[in-house]
Amino acid sequence: MSVIIASGRGRKPKPTAQKKLAGNPGKRALNAAEPKFSDVVNIDAPGWFGARAKTMWETLVPELLREKVLCITDMHNVEAFCVAYDKWRLAEESVRALGIIVESAQGGPMKNPALTAANEAMRQMTTFGSLLGLDPSSRSRIVGGGKGQADNPFASLLSG
């Protein structure tokens, strides 16, 4: 008999690696069956990217690789973030060139549609960036594989 769990309810669970590093403070059973996907060690930007999306890729991916937090299953999030960044910059350039208020088809003033595009792209960047640990809040919840545990002079006291 399998158990079906409704997604999206409550807090997202912490990764098992993060619980282990913290000493499993909740003392709940750890998920021994948590999937471990292949790490990415080097990957080029997709050929269909525009120049700006490619530049963001070349800035972002080496950082994620250095911290060893990038798995093959994360690549669509990286692509989406880079594309959203490109769209955001394009929309912001349009707002700068045409202004916040533009002339409508009827000749009256209206909000520049590029503002809506910029806001939507920014929301996408926030969503995908959070999944990748690109903001301070989500970064604090990610356990990177690129660092060993820090030397703690009191650790020997706690371990007995």
SEKOLRO-854430 format. One line per field, with one value per residue: residue number from 1; residue in three letters; z, y, x of N, C-alpha, C in turn. Coordinates in Angstrom, 1 decimal. Atoms other than C-alpha are relative to their C-alpha. Last residue first. Layout:
BEGIN
seq <- (NUM | ...) $
type <- (ALA | ...) $
n_pz <- (Z | ...) $
n_py <- (Y | ...) $
n_px <- (X | ...) $
ca_pz <- (Z | ...) $
ca_py <- (Y | ...) $
ca_px <- (X | ...) $
c_pz <- (Z | ...) $
c_py <- (Y | ...) $
c_px <- (X | ...) $
This chain:
BEGIN
seq <- (160 | 159 | 158 | 157 | 156 | 155 | 154 | 153 | 152 | 151 | 150 | 149 | 148 | 147 | 146 | 145 | 144 | 143 | 142 | 141 | 140 | 139 | 138 | 137 | 136 | 135 | 134 | 133 | 132 | 131 | 130 | 129 | 128 | 127 | 126 | 125 | 124 | 123 | 122 | 121 | 120 | 119 | 118 | 117 | 116 | 115 | 114 | 113 | 112 | 111 | 110 | 109 | 108 | 107 | 106 | 105 | 104 | 103 | 102 | 101 | 100 | 99 | 98 | 97 | 96 | 95 | 94 | 93 | 92 | 91 | 90 | 89 | 88 | 87 | 86 | 85 | 84 | 83 | 82 | 81 | 80 | 79 | 78 | 77 | 76 | 75 | 74 | 73 | 72 | 71 | 70 | 69 | 68 | 67 | 66 | 65 | 64 | 63 | 62 | 61 | 60 | 59 | 58 | 57 | 56 | 55 | 54 | 53 | 52 | 51 | 50 | 49 | 48 | 47 | 46 | 45 | 44 | 43 | 42 | 41 | 40 | 39 | 38 | 37 | 36 | 35 | 34 | 33 | 32 | 31 | 30 | 29 | 28 | 27 | 26 | 25 | 24 | 23 | 22 | 21 | 20 | 19 | 18 | 17 | 16 | 15 | 14 | 13 | 12 | 11 | 10 | 9 | 8 | 7 | 6 | 5 | 4 | 3 | 2 | 1) $
type <- (GLY | SER | LEU | LEU | SER | ALA | PHE | PRO | ASN | ASP | ALA | GLN | GLY | LYS | GLY | GLY | GLY | VAL | ILE | ARG | SER | ARG | SER | SER | PRO | ASP | LEU | GLY | LEU | LEU | SER | GLY | PHE | THR | THR | MET | GLN | ARG | MET | ALA | GLU | ASN | ALA | ALA | THR | LEU | ALA | PRO | ASN | LYS | MET | PRO | GLY | GLY | GLN | ALA | SER | GLU | VAL | ILE | ILE | GLY | LEU | ALA | ARG | VAL | SER | GLU | GLU | ALA | LEU | ARG | TRP | LYS | ASP | TYR | ALA | VAL | CYS | PHE | ALA | GLU | VAL | ASN | HIS | MET | ASP | THR | ILE | CYS | LEU | VAL | LYS | GLU | ARG | LEU | LEU | GLU | PRO | VAL | LEU | THR | GLU | TRP | MET | THR | LYS | ALA | ARG | ALA | GLY | PHE | TRP | GLY | PRO | ALA | ASP | ILE | ASN | VAL | VAL | ASP | SER | PHE | LYS | PRO | GLU | ALA | ALA | ASN | LEU | ALA | ARG | LYS | GLY | PRO | ASN | GLY | ALA | LEU | LYS | LYS | GLN | ALA | THR | PRO | LYS | PRO | LYS | ARG | GLY | ARG | GLY | SER | ALA | ILE | ILE | VAL | SER | MET) $
n_pz <- (-1.1 | 0.5 | 0.3 | -1.2 | -0.7 | 0.5 | -1.0 | -1.1 | -1.2 | -1.2 | -0.6 | -1.2 | -1.1 | -1.2 | 0.2 | -0.1 | 1.1 | -0.4 | 0.9 | -0.2 | -1.3 | 0.0 | 0.5 | -0.8 | -1.4 | -0.9 | 0.4 | -1.2 | 0.2 | 0.2 | -1.4 | -0.8 | 0.4 | -0.2 | -1.4 | -0.5 | 0.4 | -0.8 | -1.4 | 0.1 | 0.1 | -1.2 | -0.9 | 0.4 | -0.3 | -1.5 | -0.4 | -0.2 | 0.9 | -0.5 | -0.6 | -0.8 | -1.4 | -0.1 | 0.1 | 1.4 | 0.4 | 0.6 | 1.4 | 0.7 | -0.7 | -1.1 | 0.3 | 1.3 | 0.0 | -1.0 | 0.6 | 1.1 | -0.7 | -0.3 | 1.2 | 0.5 | -0.9 | 0.3 | 1.3 | -0.1 | -0.7 | 1.0 | 0.9 | -0.7 | -0.2 | 1.3 | 0.4 | -0.9 | 0.5 | 1.2 | -0.3 | -0.1 | 1.3 | 0.6 | 1.3 | -0.3 | 0.2 | -1.3 | -1.1 | 0.1 | -0.5 | -1.5 | -0.7 | 0.0 | -1.0 | -1.4 | -0.2 | -0.1 | -1.3 | -1.0 | -0.1 | -0.8 | -1.4 | -0.6 | 0.4 | -0.9 | 0.4 | 1.2 | 1.2 | 0.2 | 0.8 | 1.1 | 1.0 | -0.2 | 1.2 | -0.1 | 0.4 | 1.4 | 0.2 | 1.3 | 0.7 | 1.4 | 0.6 | 1.2 | 1.2 | 0.9 | 0.8 | -0.3 | -0.3 | -1.3 | 0.0 | -1.1 | -1.2 | -0.4 | -0.5 | -1.4 | -0.9 | -0.2 | -1.0 | 0.6 | 0.2 | -0.9 | 0.8 | 0.3 | -1.1 | -1.4 | -0.2 | 0.1 | 0.8 | -0.8 | 0.9 | -0.6 | 0.1 | 0.0) $
n_py <- (0.9 | 1.4 | 0.5 | 0.0 | 1.2 | 1.2 | 0.6 | 0.5 | -0.6 | 0.5 | -0.9 | -0.7 | 1.0 | -0.3 | -0.5 | 1.1 | 0.1 | 0.6 | 1.0 | 1.3 | 0.5 | 0.4 | 1.4 | 0.9 | 0.3 | -1.1 | -1.2 | -0.6 | 0.3 | 1.4 | 0.5 | -0.3 | 0.9 | 1.4 | 0.3 | 0.0 | 1.2 | 1.1 | -0.1 | 0.5 | 1.4 | 0.5 | -0.1 | 1.0 | 1.3 | 0.1 | 0.6 | 1.4 | 0.7 | 0.6 | 1.3 | 0.6 | -0.4 | -1.3 | -1.0 | 0.0 | 1.2 | -0.3 | -0.1 | -0.3 | 0.8 | -0.6 | -0.6 | -0.7 | -1.2 | -1.0 | -0.6 | -0.9 | -1.2 | -0.8 | -0.5 | -1.1 | -1.1 | -0.7 | -0.7 | -1.1 | -1.0 | -0.6 | -0.8 | -1.2 | -0.9 | -0.5 | -0.9 | -1.2 | -0.8 | -0.7 | -1.5 | -0.2 | 0.1 | 1.4 | 0.1 | 0.0 | 1.3 | 0.4 | -0.1 | 1.2 | 1.2 | -0.2 | 0.3 | 1.4 | 0.7 | -0.6 | 0.1 | 1.4 | 0.3 | -0.6 | 0.8 | 1.3 | -0.4 | -0.4 | -1.3 | -1.2 | -0.8 | -0.8 | 0.5 | -0.7 | -1.3 | 0.0 | -1.0 | -0.4 | -0.6 | -1.3 | -0.3 | -0.2 | -0.7 | 0.2 | -1.3 | 0.2 | 0.7 | 0.7 | -0.6 | 0.9 | 0.8 | 1.4 | 0.5 | -0.5 | 0.4 | 1.0 | -0.6 | -1.0 | 0.7 | 0.6 | -1.2 | -0.4 | 0.9 | 1.1 | -0.2 | 0.7 | 1.0 | -0.4 | -0.3 | -0.2 | -1.4 | -0.9 | -1.2 | -1.2 | -1.2 | -1.1 | -1.3 | -1.2) $
n_px <- (-0.3 | 0.1 | 1.3 | 0.8 | -0.4 | 0.6 | 0.8 | -0.8 | 0.7 | -0.7 | -1.0 | 0.5 | 0.1 | -0.7 | -1.3 | -0.9 | -0.9 | -1.3 | -0.6 | 0.6 | -0.3 | -1.3 | 0.0 | 0.9 | -0.5 | 0.3 | -0.7 | -0.7 | -1.4 | -0.2 | 0.2 | -1.2 | -1.1 | 0.4 | 0.1 | -1.4 | -0.6 | 0.6 | -0.6 | -1.3 | 0.2 | 0.5 | -1.1 | -1.0 | 0.6 | 0.0 | -1.3 | 0.1 | -0.8 | -1.2 | 0.2 | -1.1 | -0.1 | -0.7 | 1.0 | 0.4 | 0.8 | 1.2 | -0.1 | 1.3 | 1.0 | 0.6 | 1.3 | 0.0 | -0.9 | 0.5 | 1.1 | -0.6 | -0.4 | 1.1 | 0.6 | -0.9 | 0.1 | 1.3 | 0.0 | -0.9 | 0.8 | 0.9 | -0.7 | -0.5 | 1.1 | 0.4 | -1.1 | 0.2 | 1.2 | -0.4 | 0.2 | 1.5 | 0.5 | 0.2 | 0.7 | 1.4 | 0.5 | 0.6 | -1.0 | -0.9 | 0.8 | 0.2 | -1.2 | -0.3 | 0.7 | -0.3 | -1.5 | -0.4 | 0.5 | -0.8 | -1.2 | 0.3 | 0.1 | -1.2 | -0.5 | 0.0 | 1.1 | -0.3 | 0.7 | 1.3 | 0.1 | 1.1 | -0.3 | -1.4 | -0.5 | -0.5 | -1.4 | -0.1 | -1.2 | -0.8 | 0.0 | 0.3 | -1.1 | 0.5 | -0.5 | -0.7 | 1.0 | -0.1 | 1.4 | 0.5 | 1.4 | 0.1 | 0.4 | -1.0 | -1.2 | 0.3 | 0.0 | -1.4 | -0.6 | -0.7 | -1.4 | -0.9 | -0.8 | -1.4 | -1.0 | 0.6 | 0.3 | -1.1 | 0.4 | -0.1 | 0.0 | 0.6 | -0.8 | 0.8) $
ca_pz <- (24.4 | 21.1 | 22.6 | 24.2 | 21.0 | 19.1 | 21.3 | 19.2 | 16.1 | 12.8 | 10.1 | 8.4 | 4.9 | 2.1 | -1.5 | -0.9 | -0.2 | 2.2 | 1.2 | 3.8 | 4.3 | 0.5 | 0.5 | 2.8 | 1.3 | -2.3 | -5.0 | -3.4 | -6.7 | -5.9 | -4.6 | -7.9 | -9.8 | -7.9 | -7.6 | -11.3 | -12.2 | -10.2 | -11.8 | -15.3 | -14.3 | -13.1 | -16.2 | -18.5 | -16.6 | -16.8 | -20.5 | -21.0 | -20.4 | -18.4 | -20.5 | -21.7 | -24.4 | -28.2 | -28.8 | -29.5 | -26.1 | -25.6 | -23.1 | -19.4 | -17.6 | -20.1 | -23.6 | -23.5 | -19.8 | -19.8 | -22.9 | -21.3 | -18.2 | -20.5 | -22.0 | -18.7 | -17.3 | -20.4 | -20.1 | -16.4 | -17.0 | -19.6 | -17.1 | -14.3 | -16.6 | -17.8 | -14.2 | -13.1 | -16.1 | -15.0 | -11.5 | -12.3 | -13.4 | -10.0 | -8.9 | -5.2 | -5.5 | -4.1 | -7.0 | -9.5 | -8.3 | -8.6 | -12.1 | -13.2 | -12.3 | -14.2 | -17.4 | -17.3 | -16.8 | -19.8 | -21.8 | -20.9 | -22.1 | -25.4 | -26.3 | -25.5 | -28.3 | -27.9 | -24.3 | -21.9 | -21.4 | -18.7 | -16.2 | -13.1 | -12.7 | -9.9 | -10.6 | -8.6 | -5.1 | -4.3 | -0.6 | 0.3 | 3.7 | 4.8 | 8.3 | 11.3 | 13.6 | 16.2 | 15.7 | 16.1 | 13.3 | 14.1 | 12.0 | 9.3 | 9.2 | 8.9 | 6.0 | 4.2 | 4.7 | 2.8 | 4.9 | 4.3 | 2.6 | 5.1 | 5.1 | 2.3 | -1.3 | -2.3 | -1.0 | 0.2 | -1.3 | 0.8 | -1.0 | 0.0) $
ca_py <- (13.1 | 14.5 | 17.8 | 18.5 | 17.5 | 20.1 | 22.9 | 23.9 | 24.1 | 23.6 | 24.3 | 21.4 | 20.7 | 23.0 | 22.5 | 20.3 | 23.2 | 22.8 | 25.2 | 26.8 | 30.0 | 30.5 | 30.6 | 33.7 | 35.4 | 35.1 | 32.9 | 29.6 | 27.8 | 27.5 | 31.1 | 32.2 | 30.4 | 32.1 | 35.5 | 35.5 | 34.6 | 37.4 | 39.8 | 38.6 | 39.3 | 42.8 | 43.6 | 42.4 | 44.4 | 47.5 | 46.8 | 47.4 | 51.1 | 52.4 | 54.4 | 57.9 | 58.6 | 58.4 | 55.6 | 53.1 | 54.1 | 56.6 | 55.7 | 56.3 | 54.7 | 56.1 | 55.1 | 54.5 | 53.7 | 51.5 | 49.7 | 49.1 | 47.7 | 45.3 | 44.0 | 43.7 | 41.7 | 39.5 | 38.7 | 37.9 | 35.7 | 33.8 | 33.3 | 32.2 | 29.8 | 28.2 | 27.8 | 26.3 | 23.9 | 22.8 | 21.9 | 18.1 | 17.8 | 18.8 | 22.1 | 22.7 | 22.0 | 25.4 | 25.9 | 24.6 | 27.1 | 30.0 | 28.7 | 28.6 | 32.2 | 34.4 | 32.3 | 31.8 | 35.6 | 36.2 | 33.6 | 35.2 | 38.6 | 37.3 | 35.4 | 31.8 | 29.2 | 27.6 | 26.5 | 27.8 | 25.4 | 22.7 | 21.7 | 19.5 | 18.9 | 16.6 | 13.6 | 13.2 | 11.8 | 10.7 | 10.6 | 6.9 | 7.1 | 9.8 | 10.6 | 9.5 | 12.4 | 13.5 | 17.1 | 18.3 | 16.0 | 16.8 | 20.0 | 18.5 | 15.5 | 17.6 | 19.6 | 16.3 | 15.1 | 18.1 | 20.2 | 19.6 | 22.3 | 23.9 | 23.2 | 21.7 | 22.1 | 18.5 | 16.2 | 13.0 | 9.7 | 6.6 | 3.4 | 0.0) $
ca_px <- (32.1 | 30.9 | 30.0 | 33.3 | 35.1 | 33.1 | 34.2 | 37.2 | 35.0 | 36.8 | 34.3 | 32.7 | 33.9 | 33.0 | 32.0 | 29.0 | 26.7 | 23.9 | 21.1 | 18.8 | 20.9 | 20.9 | 17.1 | 17.1 | 20.2 | 19.0 | 20.5 | 19.7 | 18.8 | 15.1 | 15.1 | 16.6 | 13.9 | 11.1 | 12.7 | 13.8 | 10.2 | 8.8 | 11.3 | 10.2 | 6.6 | 7.4 | 9.4 | 6.7 | 4.1 | 6.3 | 6.9 | 3.2 | 3.8 | 0.9 | -1.6 | -2.0 | -4.6 | -4.2 | -6.7 | -3.9 | -2.4 | 0.4 | 3.0 | 3.4 | 6.4 | 8.9 | 9.7 | 13.5 | 13.8 | 10.7 | 12.0 | 15.4 | 13.5 | 11.7 | 14.9 | 16.6 | 13.7 | 13.5 | 17.2 | 16.9 | 13.9 | 16.0 | 18.8 | 16.5 | 14.7 | 17.9 | 19.2 | 15.8 | 15.9 | 19.4 | 18.4 | 17.8 | 21.5 | 22.6 | 24.1 | 25.0 | 28.7 | 29.7 | 32.1 | 29.5 | 26.9 | 29.5 | 30.6 | 26.9 | 26.0 | 28.4 | 28.6 | 24.8 | 24.2 | 26.4 | 24.5 | 21.2 | 22.6 | 23.9 | 20.8 | 20.5 | 19.7 | 23.1 | 22.5 | 25.1 | 28.0 | 28.2 | 30.9 | 30.8 | 27.0 | 26.2 | 24.1 | 20.9 | 20.7 | 17.2 | 16.1 | 15.6 | 17.3 | 14.9 | 16.0 | 13.9 | 13.0 | 15.5 | 14.4 | 18.0 | 19.3 | 23.0 | 22.9 | 25.0 | 22.7 | 19.6 | 21.2 | 22.1 | 18.5 | 17.1 | 14.8 | 11.1 | 9.1 | 6.8 | 3.1 | 1.0 | 2.3 | 2.1 | -0.6 | 1.0 | -0.1 | 0.8 | 1.4 | 0.0) $
c_pz <- (0.2 | 1.0 | -0.4 | -0.2 | 1.4 | 0.8 | -0.4 | 1.1 | 1.2 | 1.2 | 1.2 | 0.6 | 1.2 | 1.0 | 1.2 | -0.2 | 0.2 | -1.2 | 0.7 | -0.9 | 0.2 | 1.4 | 0.1 | -0.5 | 0.8 | 1.4 | 0.8 | -0.3 | 1.2 | -0.1 | -0.1 | 1.4 | 0.8 | -0.3 | 0.3 | 1.5 | 0.5 | -0.3 | 0.9 | 1.4 | -0.1 | 0.0 | 1.4 | 1.0 | -0.3 | 0.5 | 1.5 | 0.4 | 0.2 | -1.0 | 0.6 | 0.6 | 0.7 | 1.4 | 0.2 | -0.2 | -1.5 | -0.5 | -0.6 | -1.5 | -0.6 | 0.7 | 1.2 | -0.2 | -1.3 | 0.0 | 0.8 | -0.7 | -1.0 | 0.7 | 0.3 | -1.2 | -0.4 | 1.0 | -0.3 | -1.3 | 0.2 | 0.6 | -1.1 | -1.0 | 0.6 | 0.2 | -1.3 | -0.4 | 0.8 | -0.6 | -1.3 | 0.3 | 0.0 | -1.3 | -0.4 | -1.3 | 0.4 | -0.1 | 1.3 | 1.2 | 0.0 | 0.5 | 1.6 | 0.7 | 0.2 | 1.1 | 1.3 | 0.4 | 0.3 | 1.4 | 1.0 | 0.1 | 0.9 | 1.5 | 0.7 | -0.7 | 0.9 | -0.4 | -1.2 | -1.3 | -0.1 | -0.6 | -1.1 | -1.0 | 0.3 | -1.4 | 0.1 | -0.3 | -1.5 | 0.0 | -1.3 | -0.8 | -1.5 | -0.7 | -1.2 | -1.3 | -1.0 | -0.7 | 0.4 | 0.3 | 1.3 | 0.2 | 1.2 | 1.3 | 0.5 | 0.6 | 1.4 | 1.0 | 0.3 | 1.1 | -0.7 | -0.3 | 1.0 | -0.9 | -0.5 | 1.0 | 1.4 | 0.3 | 0.0 | -0.9 | 0.9 | -1.0 | 0.6 | 0.0) $
c_py <- (-0.1 | -1.0 | -1.4 | -0.6 | -0.1 | -1.3 | -1.2 | -0.6 | -0.5 | 0.7 | -0.6 | 0.9 | 0.7 | -1.1 | 0.3 | 0.4 | -1.2 | -0.2 | -0.5 | -1.0 | -1.4 | -0.6 | -0.5 | -1.5 | -1.0 | -0.4 | 1.3 | 1.3 | 0.6 | -0.4 | -1.6 | -0.6 | 0.3 | -0.9 | -1.4 | -0.3 | -0.2 | -1.4 | -1.1 | 0.0 | -0.7 | -1.6 | -0.6 | -0.1 | -1.1 | -1.3 | -0.1 | -0.7 | -1.5 | -0.8 | -0.5 | -1.3 | -0.6 | 0.5 | 1.4 | 1.1 | 0.1 | -1.2 | 0.3 | 0.1 | 0.1 | -1.0 | 0.6 | 0.7 | 0.8 | 1.3 | 1.1 | 0.7 | 1.0 | 1.3 | 0.9 | 0.7 | 1.2 | 1.2 | 0.7 | 0.8 | 1.3 | 1.1 | 0.7 | 0.9 | 1.3 | 1.0 | 0.7 | 1.0 | 1.3 | 0.9 | 0.8 | 1.5 | 0.4 | 0.1 | -1.4 | -0.2 | -0.2 | -1.4 | -0.4 | 0.0 | -1.2 | -1.2 | 0.1 | -0.3 | -1.5 | -0.9 | 0.7 | -0.1 | -1.5 | -0.3 | 0.6 | -0.8 | -1.2 | 0.3 | 0.4 | 1.2 | 1.3 | 1.0 | 0.9 | -0.6 | 0.5 | 1.4 | -0.1 | 1.1 | 0.5 | 0.5 | 1.4 | 0.3 | 0.1 | 0.9 | -0.2 | 1.3 | -0.2 | -0.7 | -0.8 | 0.8 | -0.9 | -0.8 | -1.4 | -0.4 | 0.5 | -0.5 | -0.9 | 0.7 | 0.9 | -0.7 | -0.5 | 1.2 | 0.4 | -0.8 | -1.2 | 0.4 | -0.7 | -1.1 | 0.4 | 0.2 | 0.3 | 1.4 | 1.0 | 1.1 | 1.2 | 1.2 | 1.1 | 1.2) $
c_px <- (1.4 | 0.5 | -0.1 | -1.4 | -0.7 | 0.3 | -0.7 | -0.8 | 0.8 | -0.7 | 0.6 | 1.0 | -0.5 | -0.1 | 0.9 | 1.5 | 1.0 | 0.9 | 1.3 | 0.7 | -0.6 | 0.3 | 1.5 | 0.1 | -0.9 | 0.4 | -0.3 | 0.7 | 0.9 | 1.5 | 0.3 | -0.1 | 1.3 | 1.2 | -0.3 | 0.0 | 1.4 | 0.6 | -0.6 | 0.7 | 1.4 | -0.1 | -0.3 | 1.1 | 1.0 | -0.5 | 0.1 | 1.3 | -0.1 | 0.8 | 1.4 | -0.4 | 1.2 | 0.1 | 0.5 | -1.1 | -0.4 | -0.8 | -1.4 | 0.3 | -1.4 | -1.1 | -0.7 | -1.4 | -0.1 | 0.9 | -0.7 | -1.2 | 0.7 | 0.4 | -1.2 | -0.6 | 0.8 | -0.1 | -1.2 | 0.1 | 0.9 | -0.8 | -0.9 | 0.7 | 0.4 | -1.1 | -0.4 | 1.1 | -0.2 | -1.1 | 0.2 | -0.2 | -1.5 | -0.7 | -0.1 | -0.9 | -1.5 | -0.6 | -0.6 | 1.1 | 0.9 | -0.8 | -0.1 | 1.4 | 0.5 | -0.5 | 0.4 | 1.5 | 0.4 | -0.4 | 1.0 | 1.3 | -0.3 | -0.1 | 1.2 | 0.4 | -0.1 | -1.0 | 0.2 | -0.6 | -1.4 | 0.0 | -1.1 | 0.4 | 1.4 | 0.4 | 0.4 | 1.5 | 0.3 | 1.3 | 0.9 | 0.0 | -0.2 | 1.2 | -0.4 | 0.4 | 0.8 | -1.0 | -0.1 | -1.4 | -0.6 | -1.4 | -0.1 | -0.4 | 1.0 | 1.2 | -0.4 | 0.0 | 1.5 | 0.7 | 0.6 | 1.5 | 0.9 | 0.6 | 1.3 | 1.2 | -0.6 | -0.5 | 1.2 | -0.3 | 0.0 | 0.2 | -0.7 | 0.9) $
